[in-house]
Amino acid sequence: MGRRLAWPAAVLAPALAALLSLAVGTRPVPPSAVLDALLHGGSSADALVVRSLRLPRTEVGLTAGAALGVAGAALQAVTRNPLADPGILGLSQGAAAGVVLAIALGLANGFGGYVWYAFAGAVVAACLVYAIAARGRGGASPVKLALAGTALSAMTAGGTTVVLTSSSATLDQFRFWQVGALSGRDAGTVVRMLPFLVVGAVLVLGCARGLDALALGDETARGLGHRVQVVRGVAALGATLMTAAAVAAAGPIAFVGLAVPHLARRVVGGGYRGVLPLSALLGAALLLAADVAGRVVRAPAEVPAGVMTALVGVPVLVFLVRRKGAVS
């Protein structure tokens, strides 16, 4: 009964979070007015706030949260590391480096322009990590991928800091993106994200059976007829695409990609055909809920969603990890 109720609850969670995101803020809007603005338009103050300001913000939260949830689940499977997240292969730092260089060179201005450079940075980072890990006996093993990703992340972070400290204008523009937030996004942000999200999701979901086999070990996966390096590479590429889109749109959001897959596995077990879609739903709900909480906790000021996910999420993750079977 618990699992039969889990899916309707998981679908309802992001829908409820979206309604709260459209209704809650400096100007509270009744749910009836939210629905009226979405269904019938109108030119009232409430309708303009909902459609022009909060709807794009909500759409970005849903898509970025879903992308981070799926990417985190895929990377935990690829690395067989239960504490992996989109930063484990240097993806987040690579995307950040791409954005920093674009700002410093005057190639991008605004969140819509960041996506291509974030994607390029994440792809370069992923390729470098995979190339480093693939050298030597055993190929790109989970341990070698994690070590290479950690080393590259540290090096990339250092290079990014050098650029930022040498250009105050770049630092001023970058710091608003780096904190991780959903405010200030326009209606075109999600449109620019969609190609990356769709292709990434297709790649990751197409590897679901292979990810299940990887959880049993490389030798067992080979015995079941799976090409281990291909599964690992395709899934990592899909996670890279989704991470790049999410990071470009919302900045580096912590915790979502790390904790959401654990919550999904506690609900549906370890099969990735269930974990991946459930991670998308829970990631969307979690990021939007964090954004709504940030509007309320210090109203009328706002705490960015990236800060809220870290403040609220870390204690929850510690609780989950300490419970028996929370990490598997």
C-alpha positions in Angstrom: 0.0 0.0 0.0 2.9 2.4 0.9 4.4 2.1 -2.6 1.0 2.4 -4.4 0.5 5.7 -2.6 4.0 6.9 -3.2 3.6 7.7 -6.8 0.4 9.8 -6.5 2.1 11.6 -3.6 5.2 12.2 -5.6 3.2 13.6 -8.5 1.2 15.8 -6.1 4.3 17.2 -4.4 5.7 19.3 -7.2 2.2 20.4 -8.2 1.6 21.7 -4.7 5.0 23.3 -4.6 4.3 25.0 -7.9 1.0 26.4 -6.5 2.8 27.7 -3.4 5.5 29.2 -5.6 2.9 31.1 -7.6 1.0 32.2 -4.6 3.6 33.0 -1.9 5.8 36.1 -1.9 6.0 39.7 -0.9 2.5 40.1 -2.5 0.4 37.1 -1.4 -1.9 35.9 -4.2 -5.0 33.7 -3.3 -4.9 30.3 -5.0 -8.2 31.1 -6.8 -6.5 34.2 -8.3 -3.5 32.1 -9.3 -5.7 29.7 -11.2 -7.7 32.5 -12.8 -4.5 34.2 -14.0 -3.2 31.0 -15.5 -6.4 30.0 -17.1 -7.9 33.3 -18.2 -5.1 35.8 -18.2 -6.2 39.2 -17.2 -4.5 42.5 -16.4 -5.0 42.8 -12.7 -1.9 43.3 -10.4 -2.2 39.7 -9.2 -2.4 38.3 -12.7 0.7 40.3 -13.8 2.7 39.2 -10.8 1.8 35.5 -11.3 2.4 35.4 -15.1 5.3 37.8 -15.5 7.3 37.2 -12.3 6.4 34.0 -10.6 5.5 31.7 -13.5 9.0 31.8 -15.1 10.6 31.4 -11.7 8.4 28.3 -11.0 9.1 26.8 -14.4 12.9 27.1 -13.8 12.6 25.6 -10.4 10.6 22.6 -11.6 13.0 21.9 -14.5 16.2 22.5 -12.7 15.2 20.5 -9.7 14.1 17.6 -11.8 17.4 17.7 -13.8 19.5 17.8 -10.7 17.6 14.9 -9.1 18.0 12.7 -12.2 21.6 13.7 -12.7 22.5 12.9 -9.1 20.8 9.4 -9.3 22.7 8.6 -12.5 26.1 9.8 -11.2 25.6 7.8 -8.0 25.1 4.7 -10.2 28.0 5.5 -12.5 30.5 6.0 -9.7 28.8 3.5 -7.3 29.3 6.2 -4.7 26.2 6.9 -2.6 27.4 10.4 -1.7 28.0 11.4 -5.3 26.3 14.4 -6.8 26.7 16.5 -10.0 29.9 17.9 -8.5 31.6 14.5 -8.2 32.8 14.5 -11.8 33.7 18.2 -11.8 30.5 19.0 -13.7 29.4 21.9 -11.5 32.8 23.5 -11.3 33.3 23.0 -15.0 30.0 24.7 -15.7 30.9 27.6 -13.3 34.3 28.0 -15.1 32.5 28.3 -18.4 30.2 31.0 -17.1 33.1 32.9 -15.5 35.1 32.9 -18.8 32.0 34.0 -20.7 31.4 36.9 -18.4 35.1 37.9 -18.3 35.4 37.9 -22.1 32.1 39.7 -22.6 30.5 36.7 -24.4 27.4 36.4 -22.3 25.2 38.7 -20.3 22.2 37.3 -18.5 21.1 33.8 -17.5 19.9 32.9 -21.0 23.4 33.4 -22.4 25.0 31.3 -19.8 23.6 28.0 -20.8 25.9 27.4 -23.8 29.0 28.2 -21.9 28.0 26.3 -18.8 27.3 23.3 -21.1 30.7 23.7 -22.8 32.5 23.9 -19.4 30.7 20.9 -18.0 31.4 18.8 -21.1 35.1 19.7 -21.1 35.3 18.8 -17.4 33.5 15.5 -17.9 35.7 14.5 -20.9 38.9 15.4 -19.0 37.8 13.4 -15.9 36.9 10.4 -18.1 40.2 10.6 -20.0 42.2 10.8 -16.8 40.3 7.9 -15.2 40.4 5.7 -18.3 44.2 5.6 -18.3 45.9 2.6 -16.9 44.6 -0.9 -16.0 41.0 -1.3 -15.3 39.7 1.7 -17.3 37.4 4.3 -15.8 36.5 2.6 -12.6 34.2 4.2 -10.1 37.0 5.0 -7.7 39.2 6.5 -10.4 36.3 8.6 -11.7 35.7 10.0 -8.2 39.3 10.8 -7.6 39.8 12.4 -11.0 36.6 14.4 -10.6 37.7 15.7 -7.1 41.1 16.7 -8.4 39.8 18.5 -11.4 37.2 20.3 -9.4 39.9 21.6 -7.0 42.0 22.8 -10.0 39.1 24.4 -11.8 37.9 26.2 -8.6 41.4 27.6 -8.2 41.5 28.8 -11.8 38.0 30.3 -11.5 39.1 32.2 -8.3 42.1 33.6 -10.1 39.9 35.1 -12.8 37.4 36.5 -10.3 39.9 38.1 -8.1 41.6 39.8 -11.0 38.3 41.3 -12.4 35.9 43.1 -10.0 33.3 43.5 -12.8 33.3 39.8 -13.4 33.0 39.1 -9.7 30.1 41.5 -9.3 28.2 39.7 -12.1 29.2 36.2 -11.2 28.3 36.4 -7.5 24.6 36.8 -8.1 24.6 33.7 -10.2 26.9 31.7 -7.9 24.7 31.8 -4.9 22.0 29.7 -6.6 18.6 31.3 -7.0 15.5 31.2 -9.1 14.6 34.9 -9.0 15.1 37.1 -12.0 14.7 34.5 -14.7 12.7 35.3 -17.8 10.2 33.2 -19.7 12.8 32.1 -22.3 15.1 30.5 -19.7 13.3 27.2 -19.7 13.0 27.2 -23.5 16.8 27.4 -23.7 17.2 24.6 -21.1 14.8 22.1 -22.8 17.0 20.7 -25.6 19.7 19.8 -23.0 17.2 18.4 -20.6 15.3 16.3 -23.1 18.5 14.8 -24.7 20.0 14.2 -21.2 16.9 12.6 -19.9 16.6 10.3 -22.9 20.2 9.2 -22.5 19.9 8.5 -18.8 16.6 6.8 -18.9 17.8 4.7 -21.8 20.6 3.4 -19.5 18.3 2.4 -16.6 18.7 -1.3 -17.1 22.4 -0.9 -17.5 22.6 1.2 -14.3 20.8 -1.6 -12.4 23.4 -4.0 -13.7 26.3 -1.7 -12.7 25.0 -1.8 -9.1 25.8 -5.5 -9.1 29.4 -4.9 -10.1 31.2 -4.5 -13.4 31.9 -8.3 -13.8 28.3 -9.2 -13.1 27.1 -6.5 -15.5 29.4 -7.8 -18.3 28.1 -11.3 -17.6 24.5 -10.0 -18.1 25.5 -8.7 -21.5 26.0 -5.0 -20.8 28.9 -3.0 -22.2 30.0 -1.4 -18.9 32.1 1.4 -20.3 29.4 2.4 -22.8 26.7 2.4 -20.1 28.8 4.5 -17.8 29.8 6.9 -20.6 26.3 7.4 -22.0 24.8 7.9 -18.5 27.5 10.3 -17.5 27.0 12.3 -20.8 23.2 12.5 -20.0 23.9 13.7 -16.5 26.3 16.2 -17.9 23.7 17.7 -20.2 21.1 17.9 -17.4 23.6 19.4 -14.9 24.8 22.0 -17.3 21.3 23.2 -18.1 20.3 23.3 -14.4 23.5 25.1 -13.3 23.3 27.6 -16.1 19.7 28.5 -15.2 19.7 28.4 -11.5 23.4 28.5 -10.4 25.1 25.8 -8.4 22.3 24.4 -6.2 23.6 22.1 -3.4 22.1 19.0 -1.9 19.3 18.3 -4.4 21.3 15.9 -6.6 22.9 14.3 -3.5 19.9 13.6 -1.3 16.9 13.2 -3.6 18.1 9.8 -5.0 18.3 8.4 -1.5 14.7 9.5 -0.8 13.6 7.9 -4.1 15.4 4.6 -3.3 13.7 4.5 0.1 10.3 4.7 -1.6 10.7 2.4 -4.6 13.8 0.4 -3.9 17.0 0.2 -5.9 15.6 -0.3 -9.5 16.6 2.7 -11.6 13.5 2.5 -13.8 11.7 3.7 -10.7 14.4 5.8 -9.0 15.1 8.0 -12.0 11.5 9.4 -12.6 10.8 9.6 -8.9 14.1 11.6 -8.5 12.8 14.0 -11.1 9.5 14.6 -9.2 11.1 14.8 -5.8 13.9 17.1 -7.1 11.4 19.5 -8.6 9.4 19.6 -5.4 12.4 20.1 -3.2 13.9 22.9 -5.1 10.6 24.8 -5.4 9.8 24.2 -1.7 13.3 25.6 -0.8 12.6 28.7 -2.9 9.2 29.3 -1.3 10.8 28.9 2.2 13.4 31.4 1.3 10.7 34.0 0.5 9.0 33.5 3.9 11.8 33.1 6.4 13.1 36.7 6.1 10.2 38.4 4.4 10.1 40.9 2.8 13.7 40.0 2.0 14.5 36.7 0.3 17.0 33.9 1.0 18.2 32.3 -2.2 17.1 28.8 -2.9 20.6 27.5 -3.0 21.2 28.7 0.5 18.0 27.2 1.7 18.7 23.8 0.2 22.0 23.7 2.1 20.7 24.9 5.4 17.6 22.7 5.5 18.9 19.8 3.5 22.2 18.9 5.2 20.6 17.9 8.5 18.0 15.8 6.7 20.7 14.1 4.7 22.7 13.3 7.9 19.5 11.8 9.4 18.9 9.7 6.3 22.5 8.5 6.2 22.5 7.5 9.9 19.4 5.4 9.5 19.9 1.8 8.6 19.5 1.3 4.9 19.3 5.0 4.0 22.3 4.7 1.8 22.5 1.6 -0.4 
